[in-house]
Amino acid sequence: MVLEQNLSLVKKVNRLLNWGHWFSLFNILLALLVTAMFWWSEPLPQTLLGWVYLVLNWLGHTAFICFMFFILTIFPLSLIFPYQRHIRGLAAALATLGLVVLIFDAYVYSQLGYHIGSTSYDQTIDLLRQQVVTNLRNFILIVSLVGALLFALELVISNFCWKKITRLSQSGVGKPALIVFFGSFMFSHLLHIYADAKLQWDITRQDNVLPFSYPATAKSLLARYQLVDLTQRAQRQADKLSLHNPLPASNTLRCDLPLQPTTLLLVTDALNEHQQQFLRAQGLRIHDQHFAPNNLTEALLNLLYGQFMAEQNTGQTLQQAPGWLSQLPEERFSVVNRNEALSERLRWMATVFTQSPYAIVFDESPELRWEDYQEYQHIVVVPLHSNNTKFQLAPLQAFVRWPELLTHVKQYNSQQLDWLPTMLYAAGCQSDSRWLGDNLLTPSLLPKLNISQQDIISIRKDKMMILRQDGSYGVWSAGTLVPLNDRLDVPMLTDALKRLED
């Protein structure tokens, strides 16, 4: 009697597990329709190999997610609680919940560029709140309708698989489906290993498209935004990181904005205590959350050209004047070098100071020539580069006599990339496209971004994150450079990289 009961239980469990496999197969087909939505949010591959990887990754990774969902939920329930009606109904409810979450993740990815998770919790809640506040009725209607339709469909699939187990097992579909999905999973990983070794950016930039896929690296994020062609190791995309033509002819300046009060940006060497006391005596206030590169060439590229230093061999760019300067009236804006140490690097720059209403002046000892500068209503004094040998971008003290700007920089921080758009805005000018830095008078809510030789540096409030091209990363307090025990914040990096979008 006991043996018969045990055999009956084994048969029930076997039948439930057999049903579960077929139920999972049909849910893989449903999930493929949902995961196809992720690819609409990304640029499609440009090579045949990229397309092959996309298809293999789509099939294999989607099947893997669904199979793991079965292993973690339906499979243990079938063993612990082998009652077919209850299991079938509960499995339909769980599958519906999983698909709803997957659809929501696809929506979040299309809107924000990253997946839902603990690191993107705040951004996801904000996005959800916007939908609820702006269109509550439609939101509830759509969610309820989609959930009800999916649940009804899952019940139909569950019942169909249960009633047709024998016919499905004899159909010969199971083994080919297993070969296709398992083969796609294996070959997609092998192809990714090859692409990572051969620097095939058309493949590696797909790393983060599907949920629970490869972690982000500096290379994959740069490749995703088409900044670095990884087949050439730092081959910049011409229309975004071209340092030889920092402001293309089509990207002209328009100087039709209202003029701000006369403004001077004084760029100095490291300020000693005597100079700091002098500047405070002139009414300038300290701004200690300003970030500058520790490399002189990089600092000049940031400040004068509004560009990153994507590779080391960029010093020759400084030998020619930036494109924006020729588009400004000489009587309105001037760039002057009164620092002899920079004369070899900046040969194109004027050396005689003229009282232009808006000016950028390089002067290692501004206190000695203060009579030339004191008439300016707004003055910013900032060291050109930091002396920190450990961090490529480090905080230093700037001095500001500009109340409106000081209010913004205290809240949003600043870096050398920000001064060019800010000074041009003060002079009544703006470009047709977005600068890499902020106009500090109308700062962006996106995190700060800098890219130094393919390492991505992002700053938001008191958090600085560096993602290196080898995949390693670090998180520090932006103000004190004390290391923080934080995980890689992909949403923060993705938001920062949105500055590169057209």
C-alpha positions in Angstrom: 0.0 0.0 0.0 2.8 2.3 0.9 4.7 1.4 -2.2 1.6 2.1 -4.4 1.3 5.6 -2.7 4.9 6.3 -3.3 4.7 5.2 -6.9 1.6 7.4 -7.3 3.5 10.4 -5.8 6.5 9.8 -8.1 4.2 9.7 -11.1 2.5 13.0 -10.1 5.9 14.6 -9.6 7.2 13.3 -13.0 4.1 14.5 -14.8 4.3 17.9 -13.1 7.9 18.3 -14.0 7.2 17.2 -17.6 4.4 19.7 -17.7 6.7 22.3 -16.3 9.2 21.9 -19.1 6.6 22.4 -21.8 5.1 25.3 -19.8 8.5 26.9 -19.7 9.0 26.4 -23.4 5.9 28.3 -24.3 6.9 31.0 -21.8 10.2 31.3 -23.5 8.4 32.1 -26.8 6.3 34.7 -25.0 9.4 36.2 -23.3 11.2 36.4 -26.7 8.5 38.9 -27.8 9.1 41.0 -24.7 12.9 40.9 -24.8 12.8 42.0 -28.5 11.6 45.3 -27.1 15.0 45.9 -25.6 16.7 46.0 -29.0 14.4 48.8 -30.2 16.1 51.1 -27.5 19.5 50.5 -28.9 21.3 51.2 -32.3 21.2 48.0 -34.4 24.5 46.2 -35.3 26.4 47.5 -38.3 28.2 44.2 -39.1 27.1 40.6 -39.9 28.9 39.3 -36.9 27.0 41.8 -34.7 23.7 40.6 -36.1 24.7 37.0 -35.5 25.5 37.7 -31.9 22.3 39.7 -31.4 20.2 36.7 -32.5 22.2 34.2 -30.6 22.2 36.3 -27.5 18.5 37.1 -27.8 17.5 33.4 -28.1 20.0 32.0 -25.6 19.8 34.6 -22.9 16.0 34.8 -22.9 15.8 31.0 -22.6 18.3 31.1 -19.8 16.2 33.7 -17.8 13.0 31.7 -18.3 14.7 28.4 -17.4 16.2 29.9 -14.2 12.8 31.3 -13.3 11.4 27.8 -13.6 14.2 26.2 -11.6 13.8 28.8 -8.8 10.0 28.9 -8.5 7.9 26.2 -10.2 10.4 23.3 -9.8 10.7 23.4 -6.0 6.9 24.0 -5.7 6.3 20.9 -7.7 8.5 18.8 -5.4 7.1 20.2 -2.2 3.5 20.6 -3.1 2.7 18.1 -5.9 -1.0 19.0 -6.5 -1.5 19.7 -10.1 -4.4 22.1 -10.0 -2.8 24.3 -7.4 0.6 24.2 -9.1 -0.8 25.0 -12.5 -2.7 28.0 -11.2 0.2 29.3 -9.1 2.6 28.8 -12.0 0.3 30.9 -14.2 0.3 33.6 -11.6 4.1 33.6 -11.2 4.7 33.6 -14.9 2.3 36.5 -15.3 4.2 38.4 -12.6 7.5 37.6 -14.3 6.4 38.8 -17.7 4.9 42.0 -16.2 8.2 42.7 -14.5 10.0 42.0 -17.7 7.7 44.4 -19.6 8.2 47.1 -17.0 12.0 46.6 -17.2 11.8 47.0 -21.0 9.9 50.3 -20.5 12.4 51.6 -17.9 15.3 50.6 -20.2 13.7 52.5 -23.1 13.3 55.6 -21.0 16.4 55.6 -18.8 18.9 53.4 -20.6 19.4 50.9 -17.7 17.5 48.1 -16.0 15.5 48.2 -12.8 17.5 47.1 -9.7 18.7 48.3 -6.3 21.1 50.9 -7.8 18.4 52.4 -10.0 15.6 52.3 -7.4 15.3 56.1 -7.1 15.2 56.7 -10.8 12.7 54.0 -11.4 10.4 55.3 -8.7 10.6 58.8 -10.1 9.7 57.5 -13.6 6.8 55.5 -12.1 5.6 58.5 -10.1 5.6 60.7 -13.3 3.3 58.2 -15.0 1.0 58.0 -12.0 0.8 61.7 -11.6 0.4 62.7 -15.2 -2.0 59.9 -16.3 -3.3 57.9 -13.4 -6.4 56.5 -15.1 -4.7 55.3 -18.2 -1.9 53.9 -16.2 -4.2 51.8 -14.0 -6.2 50.7 -17.1 -3.2 49.6 -19.1 -1.6 47.8 -16.2 -4.8 46.0 -15.3 -5.6 45.1 -18.9 -2.1 43.8 -19.6 -2.0 41.8 -16.4 -5.4 40.3 -17.0 -4.7 39.3 -20.6 -1.3 37.8 -19.6 -2.9 35.8 -16.8 -5.6 34.5 -19.0 -3.1 33.5 -21.6 -0.9 31.7 -19.0 -3.9 29.7 -17.8 -4.7 28.6 -21.3 -1.0 27.6 -21.8 -1.0 25.8 -18.5 -4.1 23.8 -19.3 -3.0 23.1 -22.8 0.3 21.7 -21.7 -1.3 19.6 -19.0 -3.9 18.0 -21.3 -1.5 17.5 -24.3 1.6 16.3 -22.4 1.7 13.0 -24.3 1.1 14.6 -27.7 3.7 17.3 -27.0 6.3 14.7 -25.9 5.7 12.7 -29.1 5.8 15.7 -31.4 9.6 15.7 -31.6 9.8 19.5 -30.8 11.5 19.2 -27.5 15.0 18.2 -28.5 15.4 20.6 -31.4 14.2 23.5 -29.2 16.7 22.4 -26.5 19.5 22.3 -29.1 18.6 25.8 -30.5 18.3 27.5 -27.1 21.2 25.8 -25.4 23.4 26.1 -28.6 22.5 29.8 -28.9 23.5 30.4 -25.2 26.8 28.6 -25.6 27.8 30.1 -29.0 26.8 33.6 -27.9 29.2 33.4 -25.0 32.0 32.0 -27.2 31.4 34.8 -29.7 31.5 37.3 -26.9 34.9 35.9 -25.7 36.2 36.2 -29.3 34.8 39.8 -29.6 36.3 40.8 -26.3 39.7 39.5 -27.3 39.5 41.0 -30.9 37.9 44.2 -29.7 34.8 43.9 -31.8 32.8 46.9 -30.4 29.7 46.0 -32.5 29.3 43.0 -30.2 30.7 44.2 -26.8 28.4 47.3 -26.8 25.4 44.9 -26.6 26.6 43.7 -23.2 24.0 45.4 -21.1 21.0 45.3 -23.4 19.2 42.3 -21.8 18.6 42.0 -18.1 21.0 39.9 -16.0 23.7 40.1 -18.7 27.3 41.1 -18.7 28.4 43.8 -16.2 29.2 47.2 -17.7 32.9 48.1 -18.4 34.3 51.4 -19.5 34.9 49.9 -23.0 31.4 48.6 -23.4 29.8 51.9 -22.2 32.1 53.9 -24.6 31.3 51.5 -27.4 27.6 51.8 -26.7 27.8 55.5 -27.2 30.0 55.0 -30.3 32.8 57.1 -28.8 35.5 54.4 -29.1 35.8 52.0 -32.0 37.3 49.1 -30.0 38.7 47.5 -33.2 41.2 50.4 -33.3 41.7 51.0 -29.5 40.6 54.5 -29.0 39.6 55.5 -32.5 37.2 58.3 -31.7 34.0 58.9 -33.5 34.6 62.1 -35.5 31.4 64.0 -34.8 31.7 63.6 -31.0 35.3 63.4 -29.9 37.2 65.0 -32.7 39.8 67.2 -31.0 41.1 68.5 -34.3 37.8 70.1 -35.1 36.2 70.8 -31.7 33.4 72.9 -33.1 32.4 71.8 -36.7 31.4 74.4 -39.2 27.8 73.3 -39.0 27.9 73.8 -35.2 28.0 77.6 -35.2 27.6 79.9 -32.3 24.6 82.2 -32.0 25.3 85.4 -30.1 21.7 86.7 -29.6 21.3 86.1 -25.9 21.1 88.9 -23.3 24.6 89.9 -22.1 25.6 89.2 -18.5 27.6 91.7 -16.5 31.3 91.9 -17.5 33.0 88.6 -16.6 36.6 87.4 -16.2 37.9 83.9 -15.8 41.4 84.0 -14.4 43.3 80.7 -14.8 46.3 80.4 -12.4 48.8 77.9 -11.1 48.2 76.4 -7.6 47.3 79.2 -5.3 49.5 79.7 -2.2 48.2 81.0 1.1 49.2 84.6 0.4 47.3 84.6 -2.9 44.2 83.1 -1.3 44.2 85.8 1.4 44.5 88.4 -1.2 41.5 87.1 -3.2 39.4 86.8 -0.1 40.2 90.4 0.6 38.9 91.4 -2.9 35.5 89.9 -2.0 36.0 86.5 -3.7 34.5 83.5 -1.9 35.9 80.0 -1.8 34.3 77.2 -4.0 35.9 74.0 -2.9 34.0 71.5 -5.0 35.6 72.3 -8.3 37.3 69.4 -10.2 40.3 69.7 -12.5 42.5 67.1 -14.2 46.0 66.4 -12.9 47.3 66.5 -16.5 48.2 70.0 -17.9 47.3 69.1 -21.5 44.0 67.5 -20.5 43.1 70.6 -18.4 43.7 72.9 -21.3 41.6 70.7 -23.6 38.8 70.7 -21.1 38.9 74.4 -20.5 39.6 75.9 -23.9 38.2 73.3 -26.3 35.4 71.8 -24.2 36.7 68.3 -25.0 37.9 65.1 -23.3 41.4 63.7 -23.6 40.4 60.4 -25.2 44.1 59.4 -25.9 47.5 60.6 -24.9 48.6 62.0 -28.3 46.6 65.2 -28.3 49.1 67.8 -27.4 49.3 69.1 -31.0 45.6 70.2 -30.8 46.7 73.0 -28.5 48.8 74.5 -31.3 45.8 75.9 -33.1 43.0 78.1 -31.8 39.7 76.5 -30.9 36.9 76.8 -33.5 34.6 78.8 -31.3 37.0 81.7 -30.8 36.9 82.8 -34.5 33.2 83.1 -34.4 33.2 85.7 -31.6 33.6 89.5 -32.1 37.1 90.5 -30.9 35.8 93.5 -29.1 33.5 91.3 -27.0 35.6 88.3 -26.0 39.3 87.7 -25.6 41.6 84.9 -24.6 45.0 86.1 -23.2 48.1 84.3 -22.0 50.2 86.1 -19.4 51.8 82.9 -18.1 55.2 82.4 -19.7 55.2 78.7 -18.8 52.4 78.2 -21.2 53.7 80.2 -24.1 55.1 77.2 -26.0 51.9 75.3 -25.7 49.5 78.2 -26.6 51.4 80.0 -29.4 48.1 81.1 -31.0 47.0 83.0 -27.9 47.3 86.8 -27.5 49.9 88.0 -24.9 48.7 91.6 -24.6 45.8 92.1 -22.2 42.9 94.2 -23.5 39.9 95.2 -21.4 37.3 93.0 -23.2 33.9 92.7 -21.5 34.4 88.9 -21.4 37.8 87.3 -21.1 39.7 84.2 -20.2 43.2 85.1 -18.9 46.0 82.8 -18.0 48.0 84.5 -15.2 50.2 82.7 -12.6 50.2 85.8 -10.3 46.9 87.7 -10.7 47.5 89.6 -7.5 50.4 91.5 -9.1 48.2 92.8 -12.0 44.9 93.1 -10.1 44.4 96.7 -11.2 43.9 95.3 -14.7 41.1 93.0 -13.4 39.3 94.8 -10.6 36.8 96.6 -12.9 35.1 93.3 -13.9 31.8 92.8 -12.1 32.1 89.0 -12.1 35.5 87.3 -11.5 36.3 83.6 -11.2 39.9 82.5 -10.3 40.6 78.8 -10.8 43.9 76.8 -10.8 44.5 75.2 -14.2 45.2 71.6 -13.0 45.4 69.7 -9.7 48.6 68.3 -8.2 47.0 65.0 -7.2 49.0 62.1 -8.6 46.5 59.4 -7.7 43.3 60.7 -9.3 43.0 61.9 -12.8 40.2 64.3 -11.7 40.6 65.8 -8.3 38.9 68.6 -6.3 40.6 72.0 -5.7 39.7 75.4 -4.5 38.4 78.1 -6.9 37.5 81.6 -5.9 34.3 83.3 -7.1 32.9 86.8 -7.1 29.6 86.0 -8.9 26.7 85.4 -6.4 24.3 83.7 -8.9 27.0 81.3 -10.1 28.2 80.5 -6.6 24.8 79.4 -5.6 24.6 76.8 -8.4 28.2 75.5 -8.1 27.7 74.9 -4.4 24.8 72.6 -5.2 26.0 70.9 -8.5 29.8 71.1 -8.3 31.9 72.2 -11.3 34.8 71.1 -13.5 37.0 72.6 -16.1 34.7 71.5 -18.9 32.0 73.9 -17.5 33.8 77.2 -17.9 33.7 77.5 -21.7 29.9 77.1 -22.0 29.4 79.4 -19.0 31.7 82.1 -20.3 30.1 82.0 -23.7 26.6 82.2 -22.2 27.8 85.3 -20.2 28.9 86.8 -23.5 25.4 86.2 -25.0 26.4 83.2 -27.1 25.4 79.5 -27.3 26.2 76.7 -29.7 23.7 74.7 -31.8 24.5 71.5 -29.9 25.1 70.5 -26.4 28.5 71.0 -24.8 30.2 68.2 -22.8 30.2 70.5 -19.8 27.5 72.6 -18.2 26.5 76.2 -18.4 26.8 76.7 -14.7 24.1 79.4 -14.7 21.6 76.8 -16.0 23.2 73.5 -14.8 22.0 70.1 -16.0 20.6 67.6 -13.5 22.8 64.9 -15.1 25.9 63.7 -13.2 29.2 65.3 -14.2 31.2 63.3 -16.8 34.8 63.2 -17.9 36.6 60.7 -20.0 40.4 60.5 -19.5 42.1 58.1 -21.9 39.0 55.7 -21.9 38.5 55.8 -18.2 35.0 57.1 -17.3 34.8 59.5 -14.4 31.4 60.5 -13.1 30.5 62.8 -10.2 27.2 63.4 -8.6 27.1 65.6 -5.4 29.6 64.0 -3.0 30.1 60.8 -5.0 32.8 60.2 -7.5 33.0 57.0 -9.5 35.7 55.9 -11.9 35.2 53.0 -14.3 38.4 51.9 -15.8 38.7 50.4 -19.3 39.8 47.0 -17.8 36.4 46.7 -16.0 37.7 47.6 -12.5 36.1 50.5 -10.7 36.2 52.6 -7.6 33.9 54.9 -5.7 35.1 57.8 -3.5 33.8 60.8 -1.7 34.1 63.6 -4.2 35.1 66.2 -1.6 37.5 64.2 0.5 38.6 61.4 -1.9 37.9 58.9 0.9 37.0 55.5 -0.6 33.4 54.4 -0.2 32.3 50.8 0.0 29.7 51.2 -2.8 28.9 49.0 -5.7 29.2 50.1 -9.3 26.3 52.6 -9.9 25.5 51.8 -13.6 22.5 54.2 -13.6 24.7 57.1 -12.5 27.2 56.3 -15.3 24.5 55.9 -17.9 22.9 59.2 -16.9 26.3 60.9 -17.2 26.9 59.4 -20.6 23.6 60.8 -21.8 25.5 64.1 -22.1 27.0 62.6 -25.3 23.7 62.0 -27.0 22.7 64.3 -29.9 
